[in-house]
């Protein structure tokens, strides 16, 4: 399997949102109290918010193969 790094696109926002939400609410749930989790990853967080994040912060994603 080949992995490559590329700048995130707005089309990645749904997957990034799910990863973000699952990381905070599942993986890190024992590290923070409910109030912190709710503040950091509110349930009403939308993919449009992540589209804005991608535009402002220019994150990178790792993808399989040479997906552009």
Gaussian input, Z-matrix of N, CA and C with variables (Angstrom, degrees):
# hf/3-21g

backbone

0 1
 N
 C     1     B1
 C     2     B2     1     A1
 N     3     B3     2     A2     1     D1
 C     4     B4     3     A3     2     D2
 C     5     B5     4     A4     3     D3
 N     6     B6     5     A5     4     D4
 C     7     B7     6     A6     5     D5
 C     8     B8     7     A7     6     D6
 N     9     B9     8     A8     7     D7
 C    10    B10     9     A9     8     D8
 C    11    B11    10    A10     9     D9
 N    12    B12    11    A11    10    D10
 C    13    B13    12    A12    11    D11
 C    14    B14    13    A13    12    D12
 N    15    B15    14    A14    13    D13
 C    16    B16    15    A15    14    D14
 C    17    B17    16    A16    15    D15
 N    18    B18    17    A17    16    D16
 C    19    B19    18    A18    17    D17
 C    20    B20    19    A19    18    D18
 N    21    B21    20    A20    19    D19
 C    22    B22    21    A21    20    D20
 C    23    B23    22    A22    21    D21
 N    24    B24    23    A23    22    D22
 C    25    B25    24    A24    23    D23
 C    26    B26    25    A25    24    D24
 N    27    B27    26    A26    25    D25
 C    28    B28    27    A27    26    D26
 C    29    B29    28    A28    27    D27
 N    30    B30    29    A29    28    D28
 C    31    B31    30    A30    29    D29
 C    32    B32    31    A31    30    D30
 N    33    B33    32    A32    31    D31
 C    34    B34    33    A33    32    D32
 C    35    B35    34    A34    33    D33
 N    36    B36    35    A35    34    D34
 C    37    B37    36    A36    35    D35
 C    38    B38    37    A37    36    D36
 N    39    B39    38    A38    37    D37
 C    40    B40    39    A39    38    D38
 C    41    B41    40    A40    39    D39
 N    42    B42    41    A41    40    D40
 C    43    B43    42    A42    41    D41
 C    44    B44    43    A43    42    D42
 N    45    B45    44    A44    43    D43
 C    46    B46    45    A45    44    D44
 C    47    B47    46    A46    45    D45
 N    48    B48    47    A47    46    D46
 C    49    B49    48    A48    47    D47
 C    50    B50    49    A49    48    D48
 N    51    B51    50    A50    49    D49
 C    52    B52    51    A51    50    D50
 C    53    B53    52    A52    51    D51
 N    54    B54    53    A53    52    D52
 C    55    B55    54    A54    53    D53
 C    56    B56    55    A55    54    D54
 N    57    B57    56    A56    55    D55
 C    58    B58    57    A57    56    D56
 C    59    B59    58    A58    57    D57
 N    60    B60    59    A59    58    D58
 C    61    B61    60    A60    59    D59
 C    62    B62    61    A61    60    D60
 N    63    B63    62    A62    61    D61
 C    64    B64    63    A63    62    D62
 C    65    B65    64    A64    63    D63
 N    66    B66    65    A65    64    D64
 C    67    B67    66    A66    65    D65
 C    68    B68    67    A67    66    D66
 N    69    B69    68    A68    67    D67
 C    70    B70    69    A69    68    D68
 C    71    B71    70    A70    69    D69
 N    72    B72    71    A71    70    D70
 C    73    B73    72    A72    71    D71
 C    74    B74    73    A73    72    D72
 N    75    B75    74    A74    73    D73
 C    76    B76    75    A75    74    D74
 C    77    B77    76    A76    75    D75
 N    78    B78    77    A77    76    D76
 C    79    B79    78    A78    77    D77
 C    80    B80    79    A79    78    D78
 N    81    B81    80    A80    79    D79
 C    82    B82    81    A81    80    D80
 C    83    B83    82    A82    81    D81
 N    84    B84    83    A83    82    D82
 C    85    B85    84    A84    83    D83
 C    86    B86    85    A85    84    D84
 N    87    B87    86    A86    85    D85
 C    88    B88    87    A87    86    D86
 C    89    B89    88    A88    87    D87
 N    90    B90    89    A89    88    D88
 C    91    B91    90    A90    89    D89
 C    92    B92    91    A91    90    D90
 N    93    B93    92    A92    91    D91
 C    94    B94    93    A93    92    D92
 C    95    B95    94    A94    93    D93
 N    96    B96    95    A95    94    D94
 C    97    B97    96    A96    95    D95
 C    98    B98    97    A97    96    D96
 N    99    B99    98    A98    97    D97
 C   100   B100    99    A99    98    D98
 C   101   B101   100   A100    99    D99
 N   102   B102   101   A101   100   D100
 C   103   B103   102   A102   101   D101
 C   104   B104   103   A103   102   D102
 N   105   B105   104   A104   103   D103
 C   106   B106   105   A105   104   D104
 C   107   B107   106   A106   105   D105
 N   108   B108   107   A107   106   D106
 C   109   B109   108   A108   107   D107
 C   110   B110   109   A109   108   D108
 N   111   B111   110   A110   109   D109
 C   112   B112   111   A111   110   D110
 C   113   B113   112   A112   111   D111
 N   114   B114   113   A113   112   D112
 C   115   B115   114   A114   113   D113
 C   116   B116   115   A115   114   D114
 N   117   B117   116   A116   115   D115
 C   118   B118   117   A117   116   D116
 C   119   B119   118   A118   117   D117
 N   120   B120   119   A119   118   D118
 C   121   B121   120   A120   119   D119
 C   122   B122   121   A121   120   D120
 N   123   B123   122   A122   121   D121
 C   124   B124   123   A123   122   D122
 C   125   B125   124   A124   123   D123
 N   126   B126   125   A125   124   D124
 C   127   B127   126   A126   125   D125
 C   128   B128   127   A127   126   D126
 N   129   B129   128   A128   127   D127
 C   130   B130   129   A129   128   D128
 C   131   B131   130   A130   129   D129
 N   132   B132   131   A131   130   D130
 C   133   B133   132   A132   131   D131
 C   134   B134   133   A133   132   D132
 N   135   B135   134   A134   133   D133
 C   136   B136   135   A135   134   D134
 C   137   B137   136   A136   135   D135
 N   138   B138   137   A137   136   D136
 C   139   B139   138   A138   137   D137
 C   140   B140   139   A139   138   D138
 N   141   B141   140   A140   139   D139
 C   142   B142   141   A141   140   D140
 C   143   B143   142   A142   141   D141
 N   144   B144   143   A143   142   D142
 C   145   B145   144   A144   143   D143
 C   146   B146   145   A145   144   D144
 N   147   B147   146   A146   145   D145
 C   148   B148   147   A147   146   D146
 C   149   B149   148   A148   147   D147
 N   150   B150   149   A149   148   D148
 C   151   B151   150   A150   149   D149
 C   152   B152   151   A151   150   D150
 N   153   B153   152   A152   151   D151
 C   154   B154   153   A153   152   D152
 C   155   B155   154   A154   153   D153
 N   156   B156   155   A155   154   D154
 C   157   B157   156   A156   155   D155
 C   158   B158   157   A157   156   D156
 N   159   B159   158   A158   157   D157
 C   160   B160   159   A159   158   D158
 C   161   B161   160   A160   159   D159
 N   162   B162   161   A161   160   D160
 C   163   B163   162   A162   161   D161
 C   164   B164   163   A163   162   D162
 N   165   B165   164   A164   163   D163
 C   166   B166   165   A165   164   D164
 C   167   B167   166   A166   165   D165
 N   168   B168   167   A167   166   D166
 C   169   B169   168   A168   167   D167
 C   170   B170   169   A169   168   D168
 N   171   B171   170   A170   169   D169
 C   172   B172   171   A171   170   D170
 C   173   B173   172   A172   171   D171
 N   174   B174   173   A173   172   D172
 C   175   B175   174   A174   173   D173
 C   176   B176   175   A175   174   D174
 N   177   B177   176   A176   175   D175
 C   178   B178   177   A177   176   D176
 C   179   B179   178   A178   177   D177
 N   180   B180   179   A179   178   D178
 C   181   B181   180   A180   179   D179
 C   182   B182   181   A181   180   D180
 N   183   B183   182   A182   181   D181
 C   184   B184   183   A183   182   D182
 C   185   B185   184   A184   183   D183
 N   186   B186   185   A185   184   D184
 C   187   B187   186   A186   185   D185
 C   188   B188   187   A187   186   D186
 N   189   B189   188   A188   187   D187
 C   190   B190   189   A189   188   D188
 C   191   B191   190   A190   189   D189
 N   192   B192   191   A191   190   D190
 C   193   B193   192   A192   191   D191
 C   194   B194   193   A193   192   D192
 N   195   B195   194   A194   193   D193
 C   196   B196   195   A195   194   D194
 C   197   B197   196   A196   195   D195
 N   198   B198   197   A197   196   D196
 C   199   B199   198   A198   197   D197
 C   200   B200   199   A199   198   D198
 N   201   B201   200   A200   199   D199
 C   202   B202   201   A201   200   D200
 C   203   B203   202   A202   201   D201

   B1=1.4457
   B2=1.5205
   B3=1.3028
   B4=1.4584
   B5=1.5294
   B6=1.3227
   B7=1.4600
   B8=1.5139
   B9=1.3238
   B10=1.4617
   B11=1.5265
   B12=1.3163
   B13=1.4626
   B14=1.5240
   B15=1.3282
   B16=1.4527
   B17=1.5249
   B18=1.3144
   B19=1.4643
   B20=1.5279
   B21=1.3132
   B22=1.4669
   B23=1.5204
   B24=1.3194
   B25=1.4629
   B26=1.5296
   B27=1.3108
   B28=1.4599
   B29=1.5257
   B30=1.3336
   B31=1.4637
   B32=1.5295
   B33=1.3214
   B34=1.4668
   B35=1.5255
   B36=1.3249
   B37=1.4693
   B38=1.5237
   B39=1.3194
   B40=1.4708
   B41=1.5301
   B42=1.3254
   B43=1.4680
   B44=1.5242
   B45=1.3267
   B46=1.4674
   B47=1.5231
   B48=1.3294
   B49=1.4582
   B50=1.5149
   B51=1.3201
   B52=1.4662
   B53=1.5268
   B54=1.3176
   B55=1.4627
   B56=1.5238
   B57=1.3181
   B58=1.4665
   B59=1.5244
   B60=1.3242
   B61=1.4614
   B62=1.5355
   B63=1.3306
   B64=1.4618
   B65=1.5263
   B66=1.3122
   B67=1.4613
   B68=1.5184
   B69=1.3091
   B70=1.4599
   B71=1.5210
   B72=1.3231
   B73=1.4628
   B74=1.5257
   B75=1.3275
   B76=1.4695
   B77=1.5286
   B78=1.3211
   B79=1.4665
   B80=1.5258
   B81=1.3405
   B82=1.4628
   B83=1.5276
   B84=1.3219
   B85=1.4718
   B86=1.5251
   B87=1.3011
   B88=1.4715
   B89=1.5298
   B90=1.3265
   B91=1.4586
   B92=1.5225
   B93=1.3350
   B94=1.4634
   B95=1.5242
   B96=1.3288
   B97=1.4633
   B98=1.5314
   B99=1.3344
   B100=1.4576
   B101=1.5302
   B102=1.3108
   B103=1.4616
   B104=1.5377
   B105=1.3191
   B106=1.4662
   B107=1.5320
   B108=1.3237
   B109=1.4690
   B110=1.5229
   B111=1.3292
   B112=1.4632
   B113=1.5226
   B114=1.3206
   B115=1.4637
   B116=1.5287
   B117=1.3141
   B118=1.4517
   B119=1.5279
   B120=1.3408
   B121=1.4621
   B122=1.5259
   B123=1.3351
   B124=1.4572
   B125=1.5262
   B126=1.3221
   B127=1.4586
   B128=1.5222
   B129=1.3282
   B130=1.4639
   B131=1.5299
   B132=1.3204
   B133=1.4587
   B134=1.5295
   B135=1.3275
   B136=1.4690
   B137=1.5207
   B138=1.3264
   B139=1.4705
   B140=1.5195
   B141=1.3350
   B142=1.4557
   B143=1.5287
   B144=1.3203
   B145=1.4633
   B146=1.5279
   B147=1.3316
   B148=1.4610
   B149=1.5257
   B150=1.3220
   B151=1.4572
   B152=1.5334
   B153=1.3298
   B154=1.4599
   B155=1.5114
   B156=1.3287
   B157=1.4669
   B158=1.5352
   B159=1.3133
   B160=1.4623
   B161=1.5336
   B162=1.3218
   B163=1.4714
   B164=1.5261
   B165=1.3417
   B166=1.4750
   B167=1.5179
   B168=1.3174
   B169=1.4724
   B170=1.5268
   B171=1.3110
   B172=1.4704
   B173=1.5310
   B174=1.3540
   B175=1.4647
   B176=1.5299
   B177=1.3069
   B178=1.4654
   B179=1.5138
   B180=1.3414
   B181=1.4582
   B182=1.5123
   B183=1.3189
   B184=1.4592
   B185=1.5219
   B186=1.3217
   B187=1.4653
   B188=1.5137
   B189=1.3297
   B190=1.4604
   B191=1.5186
   B192=1.3159
   B193=1.4584
   B194=1.5108
   B195=1.3350
   B196=1.4608
   B197=1.5286
   B198=1.3176
   B199=1.4663
   B200=1.5136
   B201=1.2935
   B202=1.4681
   B203=1.4927
   A1=108.85
   A2=114.21
   A3=121.43
   A4=109.14
   A5=116.57
   A6=121.79
   A7=109.34
   A8=115.15
   A9=119.18
   A10=108.93
   A11=114.86
   A12=121.97
   A13=107.78
   A14=115.24
   A15=120.00
   A16=109.26
   A17=117.11
   A18=119.33
   A19=109.69
   A20=116.48
   A21=120.66
   A22=109.56
   A23=115.31
   A24=122.34
   A25=108.29
   A26=116.50
   A27=119.60
   A28=111.03
   A29=117.52
   A30=121.70
   A31=112.16
   A32=117.64
   A33=121.97
   A34=112.07
   A35=117.14
   A36=120.67
   A37=113.21
   A38=118.38
   A39=120.05
   A40=111.25
   A41=117.13
   A42=120.48
   A43=111.57
   A44=117.16
   A45=120.02
   A46=111.25
   A47=116.55
   A48=120.34
   A49=110.56
   A50=117.74
   A51=121.02
   A52=110.79
   A53=117.69
   A54=121.25
   A55=110.62
   A56=116.94
   A57=122.57
   A58=110.66
   A59=115.44
   A60=120.50
   A61=111.07
   A62=116.89
   A63=120.48
   A64=111.88
   A65=117.08
   A66=120.25
   A67=110.66
   A68=116.77
   A69=120.15
   A70=111.55
   A71=117.33
   A72=120.96
   A73=113.38
   A74=117.90
   A75=120.10
   A76=111.62
   A77=116.01
   A78=120.69
   A79=111.41
   A80=116.69
   A81=121.00
   A82=114.24
   A83=117.80
   A84=119.85
   A85=112.90
   A86=118.18
   A87=120.43
   A88=112.54
   A89=115.98
   A90=120.31
   A91=113.53
   A92=116.65
   A93=121.66
   A94=110.02
   A95=116.45
   A96=118.49
   A97=109.37
   A98=116.45
   A99=121.73
   A100=112.11
   A101=117.66
   A102=120.74
   A103=110.54
   A104=117.02
   A105=120.41
   A106=110.81
   A107=115.90
   A108=120.46
   A109=110.54
   A110=117.07
   A111=120.68
   A112=111.95
   A113=117.56
   A114=121.21
   A115=111.14
   A116=116.22
   A117=121.49
   A118=112.46
   A119=116.21
   A120=121.01
   A121=109.29
   A122=117.08
   A123=119.44
   A124=111.18
   A125=115.49
   A126=119.93
   A127=112.49
   A128=117.79
   A129=120.12
   A130=112.98
   A131=117.00
   A132=121.84
   A133=108.13
   A134=117.38
   A135=120.97
   A136=112.34
   A137=114.95
   A138=118.92
   A139=110.88
   A140=117.99
   A141=120.70
   A142=110.98
   A143=116.36
   A144=120.43
   A145=109.52
   A146=117.13
   A147=119.96
   A148=111.69
   A149=118.17
   A150=119.92
   A151=109.26
   A152=116.55
   A153=120.59
   A154=111.80
   A155=116.58
   A156=121.41
   A157=110.07
   A158=116.58
   A159=120.76
   A160=110.03
   A161=116.40
   A162=120.36
   A163=112.02
   A164=116.52
   A165=120.72
   A166=113.68
   A167=117.14
   A168=120.55
   A169=114.84
   A170=118.34
   A171=122.53
   A172=113.26
   A173=118.36
   A174=119.95
   A175=110.99
   A176=115.13
   A177=122.19
   A178=108.90
   A179=115.11
   A180=121.47
   A181=108.57
   A182=116.16
   A183=122.51
   A184=106.95
   A185=116.16
   A186=121.54
   A187=109.89
   A188=115.07
   A189=120.17
   A190=109.71
   A191=115.82
   A192=120.60
   A193=111.70
   A194=115.51
   A195=119.78
   A196=110.71
   A197=116.25
   A198=121.16
   A199=109.67
   A200=115.56
   A201=120.29
   A202=111.79
   D1=133.57
   D2=-179.87
   D3=-107.04
   D4=134.83
   D5=178.65
   D6=-116.55
   D7=146.12
   D8=175.24
   D9=-138.65
   D10=157.80
   D11=-179.62
   D12=-110.20
   D13=136.09
   D14=177.40
   D15=-145.21
   D16=160.59
   D17=174.71
   D18=-63.48
   D19=141.57
   D20=176.96
   D21=-67.05
   D22=149.87
   D23=177.79
   D24=-115.99
   D25=161.88
   D26=176.91
   D27=-56.64
   D28=-31.68
   D29=179.29
   D30=-64.94
   D31=-16.69
   D32=178.49
   D33=-84.18
   D34=-7.32
   D35=-170.03
   D36=-58.86
   D37=-39.85
   D38=-178.90
   D39=-64.73
   D40=-45.12
   D41=178.75
   D42=-67.81
   D43=-39.60
   D44=177.97
   D45=-64.79
   D46=-39.96
   D47=177.29
   D48=-61.51
   D49=-45.25
   D50=179.82
   D51=-63.63
   D52=-42.94
   D53=177.52
   D54=-61.30
   D55=-46.52
   D56=179.13
   D57=-59.09
   D58=-50.43
   D59=-177.58
   D60=-62.29
   D61=-47.18
   D62=-179.01
   D63=-65.16
   D64=-37.94
   D65=179.71
   D66=-62.18
   D67=-46.83
   D68=-177.64
   D69=-73.72
   D70=-46.05
   D71=-172.18
   D72=-82.68
   D73=-18.63
   D74=-178.30
   D75=-115.57
   D76=-60.02
   D77=-175.82
   D78=-65.77
   D79=-44.81
   D80=-175.54
   D81=-97.37
   D82=10.42
   D83=-173.97
   D84=-62.71
   D85=-23.64
   D86=179.02
   D87=-87.50
   D88=-7.52
   D89=-177.55
   D90=-95.97
   D91=-15.95
   D92=-176.21
   D93=-134.84
   D94=153.70
   D95=177.00
   D96=-82.60
   D97=170.42
   D98=-175.72
   D99=-58.57
   D100=-40.46
   D101=-179.38
   D102=-62.81
   D103=-41.69
   D104=178.53
   D105=-65.15
   D106=-44.54
   D107=179.83
   D108=-62.22
   D109=-45.54
   D110=179.74
   D111=-63.49
   D112=-34.11
   D113=178.52
   D114=-74.18
   D115=-38.52
   D116=-175.40
   D117=-79.25
   D118=-37.17
   D119=-178.15
   D120=-136.53
   D121=70.23
   D122=-179.38
   D123=-61.55
   D124=150.42
   D125=-177.48
   D126=-66.21
   D127=-23.00
   D128=-179.96
   D129=-89.98
   D130=13.78
   D131=175.22
   D132=-63.73
   D133=131.62
   D134=-174.70
   D135=-114.77
   D136=162.99
   D137=177.33
   D138=-66.93
   D139=-26.15
   D140=176.67
   D141=-64.39
   D142=-35.63
   D143=175.54
   D144=-62.53
   D145=-41.21
   D146=179.30
   D147=-71.10
   D148=-29.79
   D149=174.42
   D150=-62.55
   D151=-40.23
   D152=176.04
   D153=-64.74
   D154=-40.85
   D155=177.64
   D156=-60.02
   D157=-44.35
   D158=-179.60
   D159=-61.92
   D160=-42.46
   D161=179.31
   D162=-64.40
   D163=-41.52
   D164=-175.68
   D165=-78.96
   D166=-39.90
   D167=-167.68
   D168=-105.08
   D169=-11.97
   D170=178.60
   D171=50.32
   D172=56.34
   D173=178.39
   D174=-72.95
   D175=169.14
   D176=176.23
   D177=-114.89
   D178=155.35
   D179=175.05
   D180=-128.95
   D181=155.54
   D182=174.74
   D183=-104.21
   D184=130.87
   D185=-178.87
   D186=-128.71
   D187=156.68
   D188=176.25
   D189=-76.89
   D190=140.53
   D191=178.25
   D192=70.86
   D193=-150.70
   D194=-178.36
   D195=-109.21
   D196=33.20
   D197=178.75
   D198=-53.86
   D199=127.72
   D200=-178.26
   D201=-101.16

